[in-house]
Amino acid sequence: MTSVGDRIEGHLFVLKAIMDRDGLTLEESLSQYPGLVPTEDHDAVRRHWEQQRTTTIIRTVRPTELTATGGPRPWAENWDTAEGYYWARQRRFLSHVLRRQDYEIDSVDLASDRVLAHLENPRHPEPFSVRGLVVGHVQSGKTSNFSALIAKASDAGYKIIIVLSGLHNTLRLQTQRRLQRDLGHENVPFPKGVGQGDPEKYWTWLTRDDLDGDFDPGVNVGPLQGQNQVILVVKKNKTRLDRLLDWLENKVPEHVPVLVVDDEADQASVNTGGNRPDDEPVSEVLDLRAADFDGDMPADDELDPSAINLRIRRLLRCFARVSYVAYTATPFANILINPNAEDREVGDDLFPRDFILTLPHPPGQKYVGTDRLFGREQLPGEVGQVDGLDVIRIVPNLEVEQVIPPKGKRKPYNPRIPSSLKSALTDFLLAAAGRMARSGADQPCTMLVHIDMRKEAQDKLAAEITAELGHMRQQWRYDRQNFLPVLSDRWDAEFRPLTSSVDLDNDAPFEKLEQHLDALLTPGVEVRILNSNHEDELDFEIEPDLKAVLVGGNKLSRGVTVEGLLISYFVRRSPYYDTLLQMGRWFGYRGDYVDLTRLYSTQTLVTWFHDLATIEEELRRQIEHYARRKLTPWEAAPRIRSHEKMLPTAKNKMKDTSLQQDSFDGRKLQTLRFPFDDSRILDLCSDNLRTTRTLMGSLGAPYDAEPGRLSWEGVNAEAVVRFIERFQFSDQSAFDVPSVANYILAQTQHNELVSWRVLVSSARNQLSEHRTVDLGVSGHPEVAMIQRSRLIKDPSSLGVVTEPEDELQGLTSTQIEEAIRLQKAGEFTTLGDAFRSQRSPREGLLILYPIDPSSGIGANAKNRRRLFDERAERPDCVLAYAVSFPYSTSPRSLSYVAGRKARRP
C-alpha cells in the first residue's frame, strides 16, 4: 500500500472507531469532528469506505447444529450478547485494533452465539451438566470462537472458566496469551489487548503467561466462591489435573456455574482404555521435555489418554452447574466415542450428548484449508471435482531416502540435502523477499522442515540445512553476479506466473526483491530445532517478525500457530487421518500471500491429503444432513469413510467401532419410517411435498401418462441426488442418505447411473373415494393418492410401500420374460432381483408414492393401524419413495468406520 493509501486507511480506522462508539454515519463523523481528517482527504476517505462496503459483502454462513433440545435453549432467545461487557470490548478490539473486516467479526459473533445458545442458563435454579462438541477447520480460528464464547458466557453469568489446552507448555502459553489479549489482563495493556477494564470486571487469572505458568495449587481458593470472574488455562497432563482436582475438591459452591473448554479435544481427552484406568501406553510418540509434564512418573503414564479422560470426567463431577464444550478440527475420535459408555465412579464418557456444532468454512478467501490446497473428489450436488492450488511440488522417493533415517536401528544415518530441499530453501528466500516487498513492511517469514519424529534425524538434517544456507549466504556476498541470475530465473519461472493468475496487481519484477534478499542473507537465516534436545522455542509475541527455518517433529504437529509460514518440506507419513491433518501447519489464514507458499511433499502424501479433504467434507455434509432431519446427537451416528492405507484415528480410540461396506449394486431401497405420532410430521410432509414439486417442475411433462403411472426418462443423476438429499424421513439403518448419494455419484464416474427413469405410482383407478394432491406435474394437477397403513408393533414404519410391477418400468417384454426365466431357474431369489438384473447399468429408477394421510386399514389387513388417528391433525399428503439400482459392471463399494449407536435418549 502506498503512503497515501496508508494515510487514508488510518483516517478511516479512526472514523470507524467513532462511528461504532457514537452510532454515527461516516458523514456525521466527518462533520462533527471537522479537524480530525483534512478536508482534502474527505473524498478519498468516502471512496475507500464505499469500496470496503461493496467489496467485502461476503455471506456469513450459520453453523450446522445437532442438538438434544431441538434448538437453542429458551433462555438464550431472551439474552442479547451484544449488550455484554466482555464481548463488547473484545469486538471493539477485533474491529478497531486488529482491523478485522465486518464479515470476519460477524462470522465469529454468529458462531459463538450459537454455541452459547446450547449451553444451559448459568442462572438456572437446578443443577445441570451439558456436554457438546464444536468442529472447526485446521488452523481456522477455533481459538477466536472459544475466546468469544468465554466472553459471552461470562457476560451471561458463568463465573469459573477452565480451558484445557493441549499437552505442551508452548501451546498452553500460546492459548493463555491469546485469552489475556482478548479478555483482559494487567500485563497486556491496550492496544496490545483489550486492556484490564473496569475494576469490578477484572479477571482473576489462576495461571500465568510464562512457560512454567501452569496451574499451581498454592493459589488462593477465595475467588471460587462466585464473586470473581475466574479463569485457568491448564495442560492435559495427569499429575497437573490431579493437583487441580485435589485443590477444587469441595471448594466450589453449588450455585457457581462453570464452563470447561477442551481445546484439541481429540488429543488425550478420548478414552483409549476401558471404563477403569489401565496401563495401555499412549499411542502417539510425543516430543516433550520434563517441564511439559509433572511428577516423577514416565511420560507415557503422565499423558495416557485413559488417565486424562478419567480426570476430565472427574473434573466435571466437581461442579453442580457445568457446561463442557470440546473443540477440535479433527473430530474423528470424538464422534466415535461410545455414547453408552459409563464408569461406576466418574459416570458418562465425554460423548457430546447435548449438541454437535460444525463451524462453517471461514468466509472470504484468506483461509486456506485442505480442499483449497489439495483439491478433493466431486461430492453429490457438485459439478466436477474441486481442484487444488498450483503450490505443491513433488519430492521423488529417491530424494526422501536421502533425508529420512534408514530402517533398522544399527544402520548409520547421514542425511544429505537433495535437489528438492535445495529448491525449497531457495524458494523460501524468494518468497520471504516477495512477501516483504509486497507488504512494504517487515513480516514474519518461516519455513517448516518435518521429515521424521526422531530427534536425531531432526538434529542431523538441521546441521546440513545450516550448512546449505551458509553456502547461499556466501554466494550472495561474494559471488552475487552469478547467484543473482539463478534467483531471478527461479522467481520468474516459479512464482510470477501463479501470482499473476491469482492477482495481477501483486506481480513484481525480481528487482523489487533484491533489497529484501540482502536483508535476509547478509545477517544469515537462522535455523531453529524444535525438539526437546534444544532450548529453541517459538514465541511470536517476543519475535513478531521472525525469519527462520524451523526443523521439528511432534512439537510442530498440533495447535501451535506458525506465523508467516511460506515453504513447507514435509515427507513424514502418518497412518491416521487426525494426526496427518494436524501436522499440516501450512493450513490457515494465508490468503494474502498464498501464491508465495509452496509445499514440498511426496506423491503418496499429496494423494492422501486429497483423500482426506474429501473425507473431511463428506463428514461435515453427513452432519448437515442429520441436522436437516433434526436428529439429536444420540440419534445420529456419523460414519467416516475408510481409506485403504490409513485409519481415522489411533486404534485404541476405535475399540467401539465397526467397519461397514456400502454397495447398493442390484438393491432396492424404500423410505418406510416417518414420525407419525410426532407434531414434526406436518412440517416434514410439507417440506417433502415442496421437494417433490421442485423435482416435478424440473422434469417437464411426463414422457408417458397411463392411469396411475406418470413417467419420465433420461433424467440426470444430479436431479435425483438433489431430491434424495432434501427428502426427509426417520432414521433407517439400511438407508443412509449420504451413502446412497455418494454411491450414485461414484457410479457416474464409471458411466453408470447417468440416466434415470422417474415414476409416480398413484392410484390406478381414480374413484370418488380417492383423494388427490397437486405434485406439480405439468398437465396433471390432480394425482390420486394411494392407501397405506402402518405396523401396530412398529408404528413409525409403513412396513412396505412399493408395488411389485413398478420395477417393470422401462423393461421390454423380452427382458421381463428373461427375468422370470432366471428367477425360476434359481439364479435370483426374488423377481425384483431378476428384474433389476435386466436394467442397463447406466439407468436407475426412482419411484414416488403419494399416500393419502386419511388411509385406513384394509379389510384383510392384520397387525396394522391407521396412518393417522381419527382426530389427529394430518398433512395434505404423505410422500414416500423407492430407489431401484441395476446390477453394475463396476460396482463402487465404499467402506465406512461407524461408532456405536446410543441405547438411550
KOLLO-747298 format. One record per residue (C-alpha): residue in three letters; x, y, z. Coordinates in steps of 0.2 Angstrom, whole numbers, plus 5000, padded with zeros to 4 digits. Each point is the difference from the previous one (the first is absolute). Layout:
<sites>
ALAXYZ ...
</sites>
This chain:
<sites>
MET500050005000 THR500650174996 SER500450145013 VAL498450094994 GLY499049845002 ASP500749975017 ARG499450185005 ILE498349974994 GLU499949835008 GLY500550085016 HIS498750144999 LEU498649874997 PHE500749895014 VAL499750155012 LEU498350054993 LYS499449825001 ALA500450005019 ILE499050165002 MET498649934989 ASP499949845011 ARG500150095016 ASP498850144997 GLY498849924987 LEU500450124987 THR500149994981 LEU501650044991 GLU499350174994 GLU499450045018 SER501849965007 LEU500850114987 SER498950155004 GLN500049985019 TYR501949985000 PRO500650124987 GLY501850015005 LEU500349815001 VAL500249974981 PRO500750144988 THR498650064988 GLU501149954985 ASP499949825006 HIS498149995002 ASP499649944983 ALA501449875001 VAL499349945016 ARG498249994993 ARG500649904985 HIS501049885011 TRP498649975012 GLU498849974986 GLN501349884992 GLN500149905017 ARG498149995001 THR499849944982 THR501449884999 THR499949915016 ILE498149954999 ILE500449815004 ARG498649895005 THR500349945018 VAL499349825002 ARG499249945016 PRO500849855008 THR499249834998 GLU499249935016 LEU499549835007 THR499150035017 ALA499149905013 THR498850145004 GLY499450034982 GLY500950174999 PRO500650145011 ARG499549995018 PRO498650125005 TRP501150125011 ALA501150044985 GLU498650074990 ASN499850145013 TRP501850035002 ASP500850144989 THR501949964999 ALA500350174993 GLU499650085016 GLY501449915009 TYR501550085008 TYR501449884995 TRP499449964983 ALA499750194996 ARG501850035004 GLN500749854991 ARG499050054984 ARG500650185001 PHE501849935001 LEU499849894985 SER499250144990 HIS501050155005 VAL501749935004 LEU500249844991 ARG499050084986 ARG499049844996 GLN498750024986 ASP498250015005 TYR499649834992 GLU501449925010 ILE499450075016 ASP498249954995 SER500549824997 VAL500849995018 ASP498550095008 LEU498749894992 ALA500949835003 SER500450045018 ASP498250065003 ARG499449834994 VAL501249905011 LEU499550115015 ALA498149974996 HIS500349815003 LEU500850025017 GLU498850005015 ASN499550175008 PRO501350035013 ARG498650075011 HIS499049844998 PRO499349965018 GLU500449814998 PRO501749914998 PHE500549974982 SER501349914990 VAL500250044981 ARG501249914988 GLY500250064982 LEU501350004986 VAL500550144988 VAL500849944984 GLY501150134991 HIS501350004986 VAL501949985003 GLN500850165004 SER498450094996 GLY499750105016 LYS499249885013 THR500950115013 SER499150154994 ASN498349915002 PHE500349945018 SER500850165005 ALA498350094994 LEU499149865009 ILE500950025016 ALA499650194999 LYS498249974997 ALA499849865013 SER500850115013 ASP498850154995 ALA498549875002 GLY500649955018 TYR501349864999 LYS501250045013 ILE501449874999 ILE500949964983 ILE501249854998 VAL500849984983 LEU500949844997 SER501450044988 GLY501049864992 LEU501549915007 HIS501450124997 ASN500550155010 THR500250094984 LEU498249984995 ARG499450035017 LEU501050175000 GLN499350044983 THR498249985005 GLN500350095017 ARG500750154991 ARG498650004987 LEU498750005013 GLN500950145010 ARG500050104985 ASP498149974996 LEU499350005018 GLY501150125010 HIS501649995010 GLU501150125010 ASN501549954990 VAL499250034983 PRO499550194999 PHE499050074986 PRO500350004985 LYS501049845002 GLY498449925007 VAL498350065005 GLY500850075016 GLN499649965018 GLY498350095000 ASP498950055014 PRO500649955018 GLU498349915004 LYS500349904984 TYR501849955002 TRP500449824996 THR500849895014 TRP501349904990 LEU500649845010 THR501349964986 ARG501450114994 ASP500750054983 ASP501749925000 LEU500549824995 ASP500049945018 GLY498350105004 ASP498949845001 PHE498849985014 ASP500850005018 PRO499049945014 GLY500750135012 VAL498850134993 ASN498650085011 VAL498449904999 GLY499050165005 PRO499550054982 LEU499149834998 GLN498550065010 GLY499150094985 GLN500450185003 ASN501550004988 GLN500249974981 VAL501349855001 ILE501049924986 LEU501349874999 VAL500949934984 VAL500749835005 LYS500949864990 LYS499349834998 ASN501349915011 LYS499549875013 THR500950075015 ARG499550184996 LEU498249954999 ASP500149905016 ARG500750165009 LEU498550104993 LEU498849875005 ASP500749995018 TRP500050195001 LEU498250014994 GLU499349865011 ASN498550075009 LYS500650184997 VAL498750064987 PRO498250045007 GLU498649924991 HIS499350164993 VAL501650054991 PRO499849964981 VAL501649934991 LEU500549994982 VAL501349884995 VAL500850024982 ASP501049854994 ASP501150064986 GLU500749874988 ALA498749885008 ASP500549854989 GLN501750005008 ALA500249925017 SER498250035005 VAL499349844991 ASN499949855010 THR501249864993 GLY499749875014 GLY498549935008 ASN499050095013 ARG501349975013 PRO501850064997 ASP501249884993 ASP501850004996 GLU499850014981 PRO501450124994 VAL499650164990 SER499949974982 GLU500950154994 VAL501950035001 LEU500050175009 ASP501550115000 LEU499950085017 ARG501350075012 ALA499949965019 ALA499350175003 ASP498549954988 PHE499449885013 ASP499949985019 GLY500549885012 ASP501449865000 MET499049884990 PRO500549964982 ALA499250104986 ASP498949864993 ASP499149995017 GLU499950185002 LEU499250034983 ASP499049844999 PRO498350044992 SER499049885011 ALA500750095015 ILE499750174993 ASN498349964995 LEU499649935017 ARG500650165008 ILE499050114988 ARG498449905005 ARG500550025018 LEU500250194998 LEU498350024993 ARG499249915015 CYS500850135011 PHE498750124995 ALA498150015002 ARG499850124986 VAL501249964985 SER500050024981 TYR501449904991 VAL500450054982 ALA501349904990 TYR500950094986 THR500949914986 ALA500450014981 THR500249814999 PRO498549935008 PHE500249824994 ALA500449935018 ASN498650115008 ILE498649944990 LEU500549825002 ILE499950015019 ASN498849875006 PRO498450095006 ASN499549865011 ALA501750005010 GLU499850035018 ASP501249985015 ARG499449955017 GLU501150145008 VAL500050144988 GLY498449974990 ASP499750034981 ASP501550024988 LEU500250164990 PHE498849964986 PRO499250174994 ARG498349955006 ASP499350174999 PHE500650084984 ILE501249984986 LEU500350164990 THR501150024985 LEU500750174996 PRO499850054982 HIS501550034988 PRO500850175005 PRO499250134989 GLY501050094986 GLN501649944992 LYS501350025013 TYR499849825008 VAL500949864991 GLY499449835005 THR500249824994 ASP498950024985 ARG500750164994 LEU501749945001 PHE499949824994 GLY498349994992 ARG498849865003 GLU498749884991 GLN498450064993 LEU498649985013 PRO498149994997 GLY499350164993 GLU501650064993 VAL500650014982 GLY501849944998 GLN501349975013 VAL500750145011 ASP501850044993 GLY501450055012 LEU501250154998 ASP501649984990 VAL501150025015 ILE500549815003 ARG501749934994 ILE500349825000 VAL501549935009 PRO500649844991 ASN500149845011 LEU501949994997 GLU500250175007 VAL499049965016 GLU501249865003 GLN501450135001 VAL499250095015 ILE499149875010 PRO500949875011 PRO500149834993 LYS499049865007 GLY501049905013 LYS500750075016 ARG501849964996 LYS500150074983 PRO501050175000 TYR499050164996 ASN500950134990 PRO498750114991 ARG500450114985 ILE499150154992 PRO499149934984 SER499650124986 SER498250015006 LEU500550075017 LYS501350124991 SER498650064989 ALA498950025016 LEU501350105009 THR500250114985 ASP498150034998 PHE500050055019 LEU501250144997 LEU499050064984 ALA498349985009 ALA500650095015 ALA500750144990 GLY498450014989 ARG498950015015 MET501050145008 ALA500150094983 ARG498149984998 SER499550065018 GLY501350145000 ALA500449965018 ASP500849875011 GLN499149835001 PRO500349835008 CYS500649884987 THR500349825005 MET500349834992 LEU499649835007 VAL501049844998 HIS499249855007 ILE500749834995 ASP499949885015 MET499549995018 ARG501749955006 LYS501050145007 GLU501749944994 ALA499450014982 GLN499450185003 ASP501650055008 LYS501149934986 LEU499050074986 ALA499950175008 ALA501950005000 GLU500049974981 ILE498750134997 THR501150135010 ALA501449954989 GLU499050024984 LEU499350175006 GLY501850055004 HIS500549964982 MET498650114993 ARG500650145011 GLN501749984994 GLN499450014982 TRP499050155003 ARG501450105008 TYR501549944990 ASP499349934983 ARG498450114998 GLN500350034981 ASN499749814997 PHE498849975014 LEU498850144995 PRO499549934983 VAL499649835008 LEU498850085013 SER499350114986 ASP499649864989 ARG499349905014 TRP498850155005 ASP499450024982 ALA499749824996 GLU499449945017 PHE499050145008 ARG499550144988 PRO498849894989 LEU499049945015 THR500050185008 SER499350074984 SER498749874999 VAL499450035018 ASP500250195000 LEU500850104986 ASP500350155012 ASN501149905011 ASP501249954986 ALA501850085003 PRO501649994990 PHE501549925008 GLU500850175002 LYS498850055014 LEU500649855010 GLU501850035000 GLN500150125016 HIS499049885010 LEU501149854994 ASP501450105007 ALA499250035016 LEU499749815002 LEU501749944994 THR501250125006 PRO499749965019 GLY499549824995 VAL498449905002 GLU499949915017 VAL499649825001 ARG499049955016 ILE499849825006 LEU498449975009 ASN500249855011 SER500449965017 ASN501949984997 HIS500050194997 GLU499450165010 ASP499450084984 GLU498250065001 LEU498750094989 ASP499350165008 PHE499350124987 GLU499550125014 ILE501950035004 GLU500549984981 PRO498650064990 ASP501150014984 LEU501049845002 LYS500949944984 ALA500549815003 VAL500049834993 LEU499149895013 VAL500649815001 GLY498949905011 GLY498849865003 ASN498649975012 LYS500250175009 LEU499450074983 SER498649884997 ARG498650075010 GLY499250175005 VAL501650114999 THR499750144987 VAL501550034989 GLU499950184994 GLY500550044983 LEU500349824994 LEU500550014982 ILE500949844995 SER499749835008 TYR501149844996 PHE498949865007 VAL500449824997 ARG499549915016 ARG498649874998 SER498649975013 PRO498849865000 TYR498650115008 TYR498850134992 ASP500150115016 THR501849995002 LEU500450044982 LEU498850154999 GLN500750075016 MET501849994994 GLY499450124986 ARG500650165007 TRP499950084983 PHE498150015001 GLY499350175007 TYR499750184995 ARG501350024986 GLY498950074987 ASP501050164998 TYR501549914995 VAL499449824995 ASP500850024983 LEU501750015009 THR499849845010 ARG500749844994 LEU499849825007 TYR501349874996 SER499449835004 THR499849824992 GLN498749954988 THR499349875012 LEU499850145014 VAL499250124987 THR498849864995 TRP499649975018 PHE499650185004 HIS498950014984 ASP499149855007 LEU499950075017 ALA499250164993 THR498749904993 ILE499749905016 GLU500050155010 GLU498750094989 GLU498949844999 LEU499949995019 ARG499550185002 ARG498649974987 GLN499449855009 ILE499850115016 GLU499150134989 HIS498849864994 TYR499749945018 ALA499750185005 ARG498750034986 ARG499149845006 LYS500150085018 LEU500849855007 THR500850015018 PRO501849955003 TRP499349845008 GLU499049964984 ALA501450044987 ALA501449884997 PRO501350094989 ARG501049884990 ILE501850044993 ARG500549944983 SER501449875002 HIS501750014990 GLU501049854994 LYS501650075008 MET499450105015 LEU498949995015 PRO498950155006 THR500950005017 ALA501149895011 LYS499449825002 ASN499750025019 LYS498850144997 MET499049894988 LYS499649855011 ASP498250034999 THR499850024981 SER499649884986 LEU500450004982 GLN498550024988 GLN500049964981 ASP498850104989 SER499649944983 PHE498250014994 ASP500449904984 GLY498349914995 ARG499150065016 LYS498350095003 LEU499850125013 GLN498450085007 THR499650145012 LEU498949915013 ARG500250095017 PHE499250175004 PRO499650085017 PHE498149984999 ASP499750035018 ASP501150155001 SER499450184996 ARG501550014989 ILE499149904987 LEU499050154993 ASP501650104996 LEU500949854994 CYS498649954988 SER499850184994 ASP501950014997 ASN500049844990 LEU498550064990 ARG501050164995 THR501549894996 THR499049894989 ARG499250154991 THR501750074997 LEU500549834991 MET498449994990 GLY500250184994 SER501749964994 LEU499549854990 GLY498750084989 ALA498549904993 PRO500049815003 TYR500849894986 ASP498549885003 ALA498450025009 GLU498949855004 PRO498749985013 GLY501050005017 ARG501750014991 LEU500850164995 SER501849984994 TRP501550094993 GLU501649934993 GLY501850074997 VAL500050105017 ASN501850055005 ALA500749925016 GLU500350185008 ALA498150035000 VAL499749835009 VAL501450035012 ARG499350175005 PHE498349935003 ILE500749855011 GLU501150125010 ARG498550125004 PHE498749875003 GLN499749975019 PHE499549845009 SER500449925016 ASP501649905003 GLN500249834991 SER501649905002 ALA499949934983 PHE499750174991 ASP501450125004 VAL499750154989 PRO501850074998 SER500649824996 VAL498749984987 ALA500350174992 ASN501949975000 TYR499749834992 ILE499050074986 LEU501450134997 ALA501449875001 GLN499149904987 THR499850154988 GLN501950004999 HIS499949834992 ASN498650064988 GLU498749915010 LEU498450075008 VAL500250154988 SER498249994994 TRP498449975011 ARG498249954998 VAL498850095012 LEU498349925003 VAL498650075010 SER499049855006 SER498250065005 ALA498349925001 ARG499649914984 ASN498250035000 GLN499550185005 LEU498449965010 SER499050135010 GLU500849945016 HIS501750034994 ARG500650175006 THR501250094988 VAL501650115003 ASP500950134989 LEU501849934997 GLY500450144988 VAL500049884985 SER499850104984 GLY498249964992 HIS499549905015 PRO499550115015 GLU499049865009 VAL500949835004 ALA499049875009 MET500849955016 ILE500249825005 GLN499549915017 ARG501349945012 SER500049965019 ARG501349985013 LEU500649855011 ILE499249985017 LYS501649945008 ASP501150124991 PRO498950164998 SER501350114992 SER500149874985 LEU498949984985 GLY500849824999 VAL500050014981 VAL499550134987 THR500449944983 GLU499049904987 PRO500849854992 GLU499650064982 ASP500850175002 GLU501749934997 LEU499549954983 GLN500150184994 GLY501050024985 LEU500349814997 THR499549924984 SER498949844999 THR501649904995 GLN500950065016 ILE498549965011 GLU499949834993 GLU501949975003 ALA499950065018 ILE498549885003 ARG501049864992 LEU501650045011 GLN499050015016 LYS499249834996 ALA501749924996 GLY500650065018 GLU501250134994 PHE499150135010 THR499049985017 THR498750134995 LEU499250074984 GLY500550175006 ASP501849955000 ALA499849924982 PHE499150154993 ARG501550115006 SER501249894992 GLN499250044983 ARG500150195002 SER501550094992 PRO501450055012 ARG499950174993 GLU498250025006 GLY499250025018 LEU498250005005 LEU499250125012 ILE498249975005 LEU498950125009 TYR498549955011 PRO498750135005 ILE499149935015 ASP498350065006 PRO500250055018 SER498249955004 SER500449824995 GLY499249875011 ILE500349815002 GLY499649884986 ALA498649875002 ASN501249855001 ALA501550105009 LYS500749935016 ASN501250085012 ARG499650174992 ARG499450175006 ARG499450154992 LEU501350124993 PHE499350145011 ASP498849995015 GLU498250064996 ARG500250175009 ALA501850034996 GLU500650154990 ARG500549934983 PRO501150074986 ASP499450024982 CYS501049854994 VAL501249875006 LEU501449974987 ALA501149855000 TYR501249944987 ALA501049854994 VAL501749994991 SER500449854989 PHE501849984995 PRO500549894985 TYR501449875002 SER501750094996 THR501449944989 SER501250105011 PRO499150025017 ARG500950135011 SER500049945018 LEU500350135013 SER500549955018 TYR499750105015 VAL500550005018 ALA498550015012 GLY499850035018 ARG498849925011 LYS498250065001 ALA499250065016 ARG498949895010 ARG499250145009 PRO499450184996 
</sites>
